[in-house]
Amino acid sequence: MNSIPASVSIAPTAGARIKLHVYTSSSPILLLRVVRFLTQRAVAVEVGNNFVKFPRADSGSDQAAADLKTMGFRVLTSMDQFSPEADHLMQAASATLLAQENAPKGHVHGPDCGHDHVHSADCSHTHDHAHDHGHTHEHSHTHTHDKH
């Protein structure tokens, strides 16, 4: 009879709810650190925009959850569906996110923003940015922007 080593995890049936550890955050840096910590310990993870899920009831992942809690991460328990990240699925999972990331951005302020900046005559403070007119002045101004 063939047996599966304890260190090998079996993927859950599609749509099945399993016991999970979940860390949520709006900080991409914190999520990245949790993912890095878990993957260095060979713990399967599912990553979303604001969460990292990993299995419970496995000695390696339970120890990793305990270690994360010791470091100050608030790791919660849950029952949910789990779709661990896999190299062969990365392209499909990332395609939409990359398309959004690489799409031209909307309206941006900064050099060459294409807006006329109009200054009022009743200025009362020092400017710390450059103007395209040839005098210096000590007065406040109002910026107006033409709608595109």
Number of C-alpha atoms within 10 A of each C-alpha: 2 4 5 8 7 9 11 8 12 8 10 13 11 9 10 11 13 17 17 23 22 22 22 18 14 10 11 12 10 16 20 13 11 20 22 13 15 20 12 9 13 13 20 19 22 17 19 10 12 13 18 22 26 27 26 19 12 16 12 16 21 17 14 19 25 15 14 17 13 10 9 9 16 14 18 13 15 16 14 16 17 23 18 17 13 12 8 8 10 10 11 10 13 10 11 11 12 11 10 10 10 9 9 8 8 5 7 9 8 7 7 7 10 12 15 10 13 11 13 10 10 11 14 11 11 12 14 6 5 7 10 6 6 5 6 10 10 11 14 14 17 12 10 11 12 8 5 6
